């Protein structure tokens, strides 16, 4: 049996070789639909998938995870940029239509942050926040 090449997988999946490399070697995120096409083509051609590949094809991997962030106000350019990068990265990992939710609070607005945490906890699976480091 001949060795399965990335070129063969790319042709079978209808994508480029670079996309196959991203999926098989985890070099960069790709859309879930594209990842599934590449993995299905690889499997059909007899490519040996690792446990990491199998994990991404499980039914749980397709589930939407509702992610929320509480960050410092967007007027701080770092947090504005961080919010954009987080949104882009999650968009590449999540099914279409799934957007992260952001709340922007000053670090000293403890009551407002607590209120946002309570609200987000009702509709989020994961909440990440910037917290005040105070003894």
DRENTI-60538 format. One record per residue: residue in three letters; x, y, z of N, C-alpha, C in turn; residue number from 1. Coordinates in Angstrom, 2 decimals, decimal comma. Layout:
REM residues N
PT   rest        nx        ny        nz       cax       cay       caz        cx        cy        cz    nr
PT    Ala         X         Y         Z         X         Y         Z         X         Y         Z   NUM
...
***
This chain:
REM residues 135
PT   rest        nx        ny        nz       cax       cay       caz        cx        cy        cz    nr
PT    Unk      0,85     -1,18      0,00      0,00      0,00      0,00      0,89      1,24      0,00     1
PT    Unk      0,57      2,23     -0,86      1,39      3,43     -0,95      1,06      4,41      0,17     2
PT    Unk      2,02      5,27      0,42      1,87      6,26      1,48      0,84      7,32      1,07     3
PT    Unk     -0,01      7,71      2,01     -1,01      8,75      1,75     -0,33     10,11      1,87     4
PT    Unk     -0,44     10,92      0,83      0,21     12,23      0,83     -0,79     13,34      1,15     5
PT    Unk     -0,24     14,47      1,57     -1,10     15,63      1,83     -1,76     16,11      0,55     6
PT    Unk     -1,05     15,98     -0,56     -1,62     16,38     -1,84     -2,85     15,54     -2,17     7
PT    Unk     -2,76     14,23     -1,93     -3,91     13,35     -2,19     -5,09     13,69     -1,29     8
PT    Unk     -4,80     13,97     -0,03     -5,87     14,34      0,91     -6,49     15,67      0,49     9
PT    Unk     -5,65     16,63      0,10     -6,15     17,94     -0,34     -7,07     17,80     -1,55    10
PT    Unk     -6,67     16,98     -2,52     -7,50     16,77     -3,71     -8,82     16,12     -3,33    11
PT    Unk     -8,78     15,11     -2,48    -10,00     14,41     -2,08    -10,94     15,31     -1,28    12
PT    Unk    -10,38     16,22     -0,50    -11,20     17,11      0,34    -11,61     18,39     -0,38    13
PT    Unk    -10,96     18,66     -1,51    -11,27     19,89     -2,24    -10,70     21,13     -1,58    14
PT    Unk     -9,54     20,98     -0,94     -8,89     22,11     -0,27     -7,43     22,14     -0,69    15
PT    Unk     -6,70     23,14     -0,24     -5,28     23,24     -0,54     -4,43     22,40      0,40    16
PT    Unk     -3,20     22,15     -0,02     -2,26     21,37      0,79     -1,98     22,08      2,11    17
PT    Unk     -1,91     23,40      2,09     -1,66     24,15      3,33     -2,78     23,93      4,34    18
PT    Unk     -4,01     23,82      3,86     -5,14     23,58      4,76     -5,02     22,19      5,38    19
PT    Unk     -4,63     21,21      4,59     -4,43     19,85      5,11     -3,35     19,88      6,18    20
PT    Unk     -2,26     20,60      5,92     -1,19     20,73      6,90     -1,70     21,35      8,20    21
PT    Unk     -2,51     22,40      8,08     -3,06     23,05      9,28     -3,89     22,08     10,11    22
PT    Unk     -4,70     21,27      9,43     -5,57     20,34     10,15     -4,76     19,20     10,77    23
PT    Unk     -3,94     18,54      9,97     -3,24     17,35     10,45     -2,13     17,66     11,46    24
PT    Unk     -1,53     18,84     11,33     -0,42     19,19     12,22     -0,77     20,26     13,24    25
PT    Unk     -2,02     20,71     13,23     -2,47     21,70     14,21     -1,72     23,02     14,12    26
PT    Unk     -1,31     23,41     12,93     -0,51     24,62     12,78     -1,32     25,91     12,94    27
PT    Unk     -2,57     25,86     12,54     -3,43     27,05     12,66     -4,88     26,57     12,61    28
PT    Unk     -5,78     27,33     13,20     -7,18     26,91     13,19     -7,81     27,03     11,81    29
PT    Unk     -8,73     26,14     11,52     -9,54     26,20     10,30    -10,99     26,02     10,73    30
PT    Unk    -11,89     26,37      9,85    -13,31     26,20     10,16    -13,61     24,72     10,41    31
PT    Unk    -14,56     24,49     11,28    -14,93     23,13     11,67    -15,35     22,30     10,46    32
PT    Unk    -16,12     22,90      9,56    -16,59     22,19      8,36    -15,41     21,75      7,51    33
PT    Unk    -14,44     22,64      7,34    -13,26     22,32      6,55    -12,45     21,22      7,23    34
PT    Unk    -12,29     21,32      8,53    -11,56     20,30      9,28    -12,21     18,93      9,11    35
PT    Unk    -13,52     18,89      9,18    -14,24     17,61      9,04    -14,05     17,04      7,63    36
PT    Unk    -14,05     17,90      6,60    -13,83     17,43      5,23    -12,44     16,83      5,08    37
PT    Unk    -11,45     17,50      5,64    -10,06     17,01      5,54     -9,91     15,68      6,27    38
PT    Unk    -10,44     15,59      7,48    -10,32     14,35      8,25    -11,08     13,20      7,59    39
PT    Unk    -12,24     13,49      7,01    -13,00     12,44      6,32    -12,22     11,94      5,10    40
PT    Unk    -11,64     12,87      4,34    -10,85     12,47      3,17     -9,62     11,66      3,59    41
PT    Unk     -8,96     12,09      4,65     -7,78     11,36      5,14     -8,16      9,95      5,55    42
PT    Unk     -9,27      9,83      6,25     -9,74      8,52      6,70    -10,05      7,62      5,50    43
PT    Unk    -10,75      8,16      4,51    -11,11      7,38      3,32     -9,88      6,89      2,57    44
PT    Unk     -8,82      7,69      2,57     -7,60      7,31      1,86     -6,70      6,39      2,68    45
PT    Unk     -7,08      6,13      3,93     -6,30      5,22      4,76     -5,22      5,89      5,59    46
PT    Unk     -5,29      7,20      5,74     -4,33      7,92      6,58     -4,60      7,54      8,03    47
PT    Unk     -3,53      7,26      8,77     -3,67      6,88     10,18     -3,86      8,13     11,02    48
PT    Unk     -5,06      8,31     11,56     -5,36      9,47     12,40     -4,91      9,22     13,83    49
PT    Unk     -4,33     10,24     14,45     -3,89     10,13     15,83     -5,06     10,38     16,78    50
PT    Unk     -4,82     10,18     18,05     -5,86     10,43     19,06     -6,33     11,88     19,01    51
PT    Unk     -5,41     12,81     18,76     -5,79     14,23     18,67     -6,77     14,46     17,53    52
PT    Unk     -6,55     13,79     16,39     -7,48     13,93     15,27     -8,83     13,32     15,61    53
PT    Unk     -8,81     12,17     16,24    -10,06     11,48     16,58    -10,86     12,31     17,57    54
PT    Unk    -10,18     12,98     18,50    -10,86     13,82     19,47    -11,67     14,91     18,78    55
PT    Unk    -11,12     15,50     17,72    -11,83     16,59     17,05    -13,02     16,10     16,24    56
PT    Unk    -13,07     14,81     15,95    -14,20     14,32     15,17    -15,30     13,72     16,03    57
PT    Unk    -15,15     13,76     17,34    -16,17     13,21     18,21    -17,40     14,11     18,21    58
PT    Unk    -18,58     13,57     18,55    -19,78     14,40     18,58    -19,65     15,57     19,55    59
PT    Unk    -18,88     15,40     20,61    -18,73     16,49     21,57    -17,96     17,66     20,98    60
PT    Unk    -17,06     17,37     20,04    -16,27     18,44     19,45    -17,14     19,41     18,67    61
PT    Unk    -18,25     18,94     18,13    -19,12     19,79     17,33    -20,04     20,65     18,19    62
PT    Unk    -20,10     20,37     19,48    -20,99     21,12     20,36    -20,52     22,57     20,49    63
PT    Unk    -21,46     23,45     20,58    -21,15     24,86     20,77    -20,87     25,12     22,24    64
PT    Unk    -19,78     25,79     22,50    -19,43     26,21     23,85    -19,65     27,72     23,91    65
PT    Unk    -20,50     28,13     24,81    -20,81     29,56     24,94    -19,76     30,20     25,84    66
PT    Unk    -18,97     31,10     25,26    -17,83     31,70     25,94    -18,09     33,19     26,17    67
PT    Unk    -17,78     33,65     27,37    -17,94     35,06     27,71    -16,66     35,59     28,36    68
PT    Unk    -16,44     36,88     28,18    -15,26     37,53     28,74    -15,67     38,80     29,46    69
PT    Unk    -15,02     39,06     30,57    -15,14     40,34     31,26    -13,75     40,95     31,23    70
PT    Unk    -13,63     42,03     30,46    -12,33     42,67     30,27    -12,39     44,12     30,72    71
PT    Unk    -11,22     44,72     30,82    -11,15     46,14     31,12    -11,74     46,92     29,94    72
PT    Unk    -12,14     48,15     30,17    -12,83     48,91     29,12    -12,07     48,93     27,79    73
PT    Unk    -12,84     48,93     26,71    -12,28     48,91     25,37    -11,47     50,17     25,07    74
PT    Unk    -11,61     51,19     25,89    -10,83     52,42     25,65     -9,33     52,15     25,84    75
PT    Unk     -8,99     51,07     26,55     -7,59     50,65     26,65     -7,29     49,82     25,40    76
PT    Unk     -6,38     50,30     24,57     -6,15     49,66     23,28     -5,76     48,18     23,41    77
PT    Unk     -5,02     47,83     24,46     -4,64     46,43     24,62     -5,87     45,54     24,74    78
PT    Unk     -6,83     45,94     25,57     -8,02     45,11     25,78     -8,94     45,12     24,58    79
PT    Unk     -8,96     46,22     23,85     -9,73     46,26     22,61     -9,14     45,26     21,61    80
PT    Unk     -7,82     45,26     21,47     -7,15     44,32     20,56     -7,31     42,88     21,05    81
PT    Unk     -7,19     42,67     22,35     -7,37     41,34     22,92     -8,77     40,82     22,60    82
PT    Unk     -9,76     41,67     22,78    -11,14     41,27     22,47    -11,30     40,86     21,02    83
PT    Unk    -10,69     41,61     20,10    -10,79     41,28     18,68    -10,10     39,94     18,36    84
PT    Unk     -8,93     39,72     18,94     -8,21     38,47     18,71     -8,99     37,29     19,29    85
PT    Unk     -9,53     37,46     20,48    -10,33     36,39     21,08    -11,53     36,06     20,20    86
PT    Unk    -12,18     37,08     19,69    -13,34     36,89     18,82    -12,95     36,13     17,55    87
PT    Unk    -11,83     36,52     16,93    -11,36     35,85     15,72    -11,01     34,39     15,98    88
PT    Unk    -10,29     34,13     17,06     -9,87     32,76     17,37    -11,07     31,87     17,67    89
PT    Unk    -12,01     32,39     18,42    -13,20     31,59     18,73    -14,06     31,36     17,50    90
PT    Unk    -14,12     32,34     16,62    -14,90     32,19     15,39    -14,35     31,04     14,55    91
PT    Unk    -13,03     30,89     14,55    -12,41     29,81     13,79    -12,66     28,44     14,43    92
PT    Unk    -12,92     28,41     15,73    -13,09     27,15     16,45    -14,54     26,74     16,64    93
PT    Unk    -15,44     27,70     16,64    -16,84     27,44     16,96    -17,69     27,33     15,70    94
PT    Unk    -18,84     26,67     15,81    -19,77     26,63     14,67    -20,23     28,05     14,32    95
PT    Unk    -20,64     28,23     13,07    -21,10     29,55     12,64    -22,26     30,03     13,49    96
PT    Unk    -22,31     31,32     13,70    -23,38     31,90     14,49    -23,09     31,95     15,98    97
PT    Unk    -21,99     31,35     16,39    -21,63     31,34     17,81    -20,62     32,46     18,05    98
PT    Unk    -21,04     33,47     18,76    -20,18     34,62     19,04    -19,89     34,69     20,54    99
PT    Unk    -18,66     35,01     20,91    -18,39     35,21     22,33    -19,09     36,48     22,81   100
PT    Unk    -19,37     36,54     24,09    -20,00     37,72     24,67    -18,96     38,46     25,50   101
PT    Unk    -18,95     39,78     25,38    -17,98     40,60     26,10    -18,69     41,58     27,01   102
PT    Unk    -18,15     41,76     28,20    -18,56     42,82     29,12    -17,29     43,62     29,42   103
PT    Unk    -17,43     44,91     29,47    -16,28     45,78     29,68    -16,49     46,56     30,97   104
PT    Unk    -15,65     46,34     31,96    -15,78     47,01     33,26    -14,42     47,50     33,73   105
PT    Unk    -14,43     48,63     34,40    -13,23     49,11     35,07    -12,88     48,10     36,17   106
PT    Unk    -11,62     47,92     36,42    -11,17     46,89     37,37    -11,66     47,15     38,80   107
PT    Unk    -12,00     48,38     39,11    -12,46     48,71     40,46    -13,99     48,65     40,60   108
PT    Unk    -14,71     48,36     39,53    -16,17     48,24     39,57    -16,56     46,84     40,03   109
PT    Unk    -16,24     46,54     41,26    -16,41     45,19     41,80    -17,87     44,73     41,74   110
PT    Unk    -18,80     45,58     42,13    -20,22     45,20     42,11    -20,71     44,97     40,69   111
PT    Unk    -20,29     45,80     39,75    -20,70     45,63     38,36    -20,14     44,33     37,78   112
PT    Unk    -18,90     44,02     38,12    -18,29     42,76     37,66    -19,04     41,57     38,25   113
PT    Unk    -19,36     41,64     39,53    -20,11     40,55     40,18    -21,48     40,38     39,53   114
PT    Unk    -22,14     41,48     39,22    -23,45     41,42     38,56    -23,32     40,77     37,18   115
PT    Unk    -22,31     41,18     36,42    -22,08     40,57     35,09    -21,79     39,08     35,21   116
PT    Unk    -21,01     38,70     36,21    -20,72     37,28     36,42    -22,00     36,48     36,65   117
PT    Unk    -22,88     37,02     37,48    -24,15     36,32     37,74    -24,98     36,18     36,47   118
PT    Unk    -25,06     37,24     35,68    -25,83     37,18     34,44    -25,20     36,23     33,42   119
PT    Unk    -23,90     36,34     33,25    -23,20     35,49     32,27    -23,25     34,02     32,66   120
PT    Unk    -23,24     33,74     33,95    -23,28     32,35     34,42    -24,55     31,64     33,97   121
PT    Unk    -25,61     32,39     33,73    -26,88     31,80     33,31    -26,88     31,41     31,84   122
PT    Unk    -25,99     32,00     31,05    -26,02     31,74     29,60    -24,65     31,39     29,00   123
PT    Unk    -23,66     31,13     29,85    -22,32     30,83     29,36    -21,83     29,50     29,92   124
PT    Unk    -20,99     28,83     29,13    -20,33     27,61     29,60    -18,97     27,94     30,20   125
PT    Unk    -18,36     29,00     29,68    -17,02     29,41     30,12    -17,02     30,92     30,29   126
PT    Unk    -16,45     31,39     31,40    -16,30     32,83     31,62    -14,84     33,09     31,99   127
PT    Unk    -14,23     34,02     31,27    -12,86     34,44     31,58    -12,90     35,93     31,92   128
PT    Unk    -12,09     36,33     32,88    -12,11     37,74     33,25    -10,75     38,21     33,72   129
PT    Unk    -10,58     39,52     33,64     -9,41     40,17     34,19     -9,79     40,58     35,60   130
PT    Unk     -9,01     40,16     36,57     -9,35     40,42     37,97     -8,27     41,25     38,65   131
PT    Unk     -8,68     41,95     39,65     -7,77     42,75     40,46     -6,95     41,81     41,35   132
PT    Unk     -5,64     41,98     41,32     -4,76     41,18     42,17     -4,61     41,91     43,49   133
PT    Unk     -5,37     41,46     44,47     -5,40     42,16     45,75     -5,26     41,12     46,87   134
PT    Unk     -4,39     41,40     47,83     -4,21     40,42     48,90     -5,44     40,31     49,70   135
***
